[in-house]
Amino acid sequence: MQTLSVRRLGFALGTSFAVLYFGCVFVMLTVPREGVIHFFNSILHGWDVTAIMRWDMPWWEAVVGVIETFILGWLFGAAVAVLYNLGAKRGG
């Protein structure tokens, strides 16, 4: 059975998570407030996000958020690869 590269899967998921974060930032910058609230309420199955939405976030906090999201995605991808590889060794 083949194994997964921990670094590659970590990088792939980290990058995917960062792109999703950029997508959220893009939506918040381009769509009117009510549209953004409706969009995120729809994604979260009707959970009302009105009380937790921040409209005054500085650009540097968004950059820090992208970096943090990438790191969390990388760690998640690396953990998936490690666990998969452990299972492949035991099952193979």
C-alpha positions as CSV (number, residue, x, y, z in Angstrom):
1,M,0.0,0.0,0.0
2,Q,1.3,3.5,-0.8
3,T,2.0,6.2,1.7
4,L,1.1,9.8,1.7
5,S,3.7,12.6,1.9
6,V,3.1,14.5,5.1
7,R,4.6,17.7,3.8
8,R,2.6,17.6,0.5
9,L,-0.7,16.8,2.0
10,G,-0.1,19.4,4.7
11,F,0.8,22.0,2.1
12,A,-2.2,21.1,-0.1
13,L,-4.7,21.4,2.8
14,G,-3.1,24.5,4.2
15,T,-3.3,26.2,0.8
16,S,-6.9,25.1,0.3
17,F,-7.9,26.4,3.7
18,A,-6.1,29.7,2.9
19,V,-7.9,30.0,-0.4
20,L,-11.2,29.5,1.4
21,Y,-10.3,32.2,3.9
22,F,-9.5,34.6,1.0
23,G,-12.9,33.7,-0.5
24,C,-14.6,34.8,2.7
25,V,-12.6,38.0,2.7
26,F,-13.5,38.6,-0.9
27,V,-17.2,38.0,-0.2
28,M,-17.1,40.5,2.7
29,L,-15.4,43.1,0.6
30,T,-17.6,42.9,-2.4
31,V,-21.1,41.9,-1.3
32,P,-23.4,44.3,0.6
33,R,-23.8,43.6,4.4
34,E,-27.3,41.9,4.1
35,G,-26.0,39.7,1.3
36,V,-23.0,38.6,3.3
37,I,-25.2,37.8,6.3
38,H,-27.6,35.8,4.1
39,F,-24.7,34.0,2.4
40,F,-23.0,32.9,5.6
41,N,-26.3,32.0,7.3
42,S,-27.0,29.7,4.3
43,I,-23.6,28.0,4.5
44,L,-24.0,27.5,8.3
45,H,-27.5,25.9,7.9
46,G,-29.4,28.9,9.2
47,W,-27.2,29.7,12.2
48,D,-27.5,33.5,12.6
49,V,-24.0,35.1,12.2
50,T,-25.2,38.7,12.5
51,A,-23.9,39.0,16.1
52,I,-20.4,37.7,15.4
53,M,-19.7,39.4,12.1
54,R,-16.9,42.0,12.2
55,W,-17.0,44.7,9.6
56,D,-14.1,46.9,10.9
57,M,-11.2,44.3,10.6
58,P,-7.9,45.9,9.6
59,W,-6.1,44.4,6.6
60,W,-3.2,43.1,8.7
61,E,-5.6,41.0,10.8
62,A,-6.9,39.4,7.6
63,V,-3.3,38.6,6.7
64,V,-2.7,37.1,10.1
65,G,-5.9,35.1,9.7
66,V,-4.8,33.7,6.3
67,I,-1.4,32.7,7.9
68,E,-3.1,31.1,10.9
69,T,-5.6,29.3,8.7
70,F,-2.8,28.0,6.5
71,I,-0.9,26.7,9.6
72,L,-4.0,25.0,10.9
73,G,-4.7,23.4,7.5
74,W,-1.1,22.3,7.2
75,L,-1.3,20.6,10.7
76,F,-4.6,18.9,9.8
77,G,-3.2,17.6,6.5
78,A,0.0,16.4,8.1
79,A,-2.0,14.6,10.8
80,V,-4.2,12.9,8.2
81,A,-1.1,11.8,6.3
82,V,0.6,10.5,9.4
83,L,-2.5,8.6,10.5
84,Y,-3.1,7.2,7.0
85,N,0.5,6.1,6.8
86,L,0.3,4.3,10.2
87,G,-2.8,2.5,9.1
88,A,-1.1,1.6,5.8
89,K,1.8,0.0,7.7
90,R,-0.4,-2.0,10.0
91,G,-2.8,-3.1,7.2
92,G,-0.2,-3.8,4.6
